[in-house]
Amino acid sequence: MKKGLTDRGKALSLGLFSSYERHISIRILLEHTLGPYPLRSIVHFYKFTGLHCASVFGLVELVGALIKMDGIDINDKDEIGATPLLWAAKSGHGALVKFLLGSEGVDPGRADMWDRTPISWAAGSGHGTVVELLLEREDANYNKLDMWDRTPISWAAENGHKAVVKLLMESGDMSPDRSDKWGRTSISRAAENGHEAVVELLLGREGVNPDRPDMWGRTPISWAAESGHGAVVKLLLGSEDVNPDIPDMWGRTPISRAAECGRGVVVGLLRRREGVNPDRQDMWNRTPISWAAENGHEELVGLLLGREGIDPDIPDNWGRTPTSRAAERGHETVVQLLLGREDVNPDRPDMWDRTPISWAAENGHKAIVKLLLGCRDVYLNTPDKWGRTPISRAAENGYESVAELLLGREDVNPDIPDMWGRTPISWGAENGHEAVVELLLGRKDVNPDTLDRWQRAISRAAENGHEAVVKQLLGRGGSGLHIIDFRTLA
């Protein structure tokens, strides 16, 4: 406080803070400070006293008055195990921390319910002055591991507090390369969050391994690549100890992670790097270009296609190629880029015998269907594992424009029955897609009375309450309710 309290002001303040544990504002204050998650199981707050509250706000005079009162313990813990000193350190109140450290009986190394000490919270919050004050005390317990086996330097690195990291490294016994419960080091945390200055500082420290894998086999460059931190990736690539192509436990490499997330700068850095295999397959046999194509990262697909020797048509565990995945998701530009390659098969079937045009038609991607129809080797009537054709898939989902495009081809057969004997008009009728049914009824080679294993199209439409479709089918010569199917007999 800049001005001292008057005697009356101090008396009023002491009256409030001496019984603060019953105040309604406690939960609001703590949720604002910690967030609601850590407090979810706490119903009542009887231990968070006025001394704790005054420490949160850094009120030195009030804290001084409160610790002189009978029954007040300067190391008293609240519901989360935090002492007044811990709250002052976490909040960055240097003057109050200095005052408390000079008070008789204070314990600067006492930890909270997460085993985090005052210096751990101060370091994570970037309060350098407070960290300095605590480092002067031998009993500050600055190397203590918390419940996640994390050190103060780990928290400081994660949050990008370079000055604090430097301060802690210069303190003596602090190990900047200690791994936590998940096997992650300080440099791994800093790399994930893009803290270039901290990474650079740690790289210059003897004993720091910049390529140590965590429990998932992920290295610092893997985390930086996925998050798109190009400057950090560049720094790590400059270290002789970093292998930029190490696969993690899922077989994913840094370039694979970057490609999936659309990190163009990082992919650009890695694809030029000797020793990086842009075709390396992960545990699902997926390549970086497969991930990029599925997520529509056209710039990255272009970058990867520019790498000499890349194979853009490698099928994954399900037999699906990058073209197939891009076609399903509707990424037109990506499909166009892939189709521009002579080594891409635009009609390659997957494990279900489904081709890219089958996936595009099912999802109503007209532009992609049109692109694929322009390819010489794409066949419209090839049935999949269930005997279904692209027009059958489009009809089921009511994609009129796709159906119209497919029906415009002379080589299309719009009446091929699938493994259940169902034709495209059966699927369209069942789902009430009037426009698609109308298009199919306009074809002479479509028989709306075809009986599948159980029913006819008109029966399926009637069963689902699609009156308009029933009228359409009744209006077609030869179709009528007088025809008995097995469902009618049942």
Beta strands, then each sheet from edge to edge (+ up, - down):
end
